[in-house]
Amino acid sequence: MPLQRRVPKRGFTNVFRKEYQIVNLSALSRVLEKSEASAENVISPQRMRETGLISKADLPVKILGDGEMKGNALVQANAFSQKAKEKIEAAGGKVEVIKC
């Protein structure tokens, strides 16, 4: 009879997992609508923190493609989904990946 491998009872926790703060494009477009027309359209993690889109300054930010991007802006984040990149560039904006 072959020996069976024991399976952990409490599951597995990946200690190397990178946790992101998630921001959707719909939230970014609301920030652009509220901003002044004369101000530069740069959405950085600091600006996301000021407007309340993210809560922690020390965690990286990932932009997801849920919603539509209204207006062109330079969006700075640590990671982007492929759909979010496409939608931002289709709206005339630019994507900038920043390092952690």
N, C-alpha and C positions, 0 to 999 in steps of 0.2 A: 504494500500500500504506500503510495507516494505521500510525502509530507506536505501539508498545506501551509502556506505562508500566512502569518498573522496580519490582520488588517487593523490599523489604529481605530480605537473606539470613538475618539472625539474628532476625527477628521484631520485635515492637513492645513497648516497655515504657512503660506509662502513668505518667508522673512525677507525675500528680495523684491517683493511686489512694490511697484511704484504707485502711490495713491495720488490722483489728480483731483482738483476742484473743477467741476464741470460747469461750462457756460454755453448756452445755446445761442444761435444767431438771432433768434427773436428778441432775446434780452439785450443783445448788443445793438440792434436796430432801435430799441426803445431809448437807449442811452444816447444814440446819435440824434434822435428826434428832439430830446430834451436839451441837447447842448446848444450853445450859441452858434449862430451861423458864422461869426467872425473867427471863432476859435479853430485851431488846427484840429483836424479829425484824426487824432491818434488815440487809439484805445489800448492802453498798456495795463498790466496787472495792478499798478498803483491806482489808475483811474477806476478800474473795476472794483477795487477795495473801497475807494471813496464813495462810489455810487451804490455800494451794497450788493454787488453781484457775487463777490466772493467774501468769505469771512476770515480766512487765515492768510497772512502775508507770507508764511514760510513754506506753504505747499505749492507745487507747480499747478499751472492752469492748462486745461485742455478745452478747445473750442469744438463744439459739435454742430452739425448741420441741420438741426431742427428749427424750422422757421425760414423766413426770407430775410435777406439783408437789404435794407433800404438806405441808400446813400453810400458814397464811397468813403473809405477810411483805411488807415494803416492800422492793422490789428496785430498786436504783439502778444504772443503766448508761448508756452513751453511745448505744446503739441496741438495739432489740428487733425480733424478727420478729413478724409479725402473729399467728402461731399461739402464740408465747410469751406475748404480751400477753393473748390470750384465755384461755390455760390458767392464768396467774397470777391473773387477775381471777375466773375460775370457782372457784378454790380459796379465794377470799376475800382475796387479797392485793392489793397496789397496785403500780403501775408508776410510776417516776419517771425521766424522761430528764434526764441531766446533760450539760452542755456540756463540750467538750474543753478 
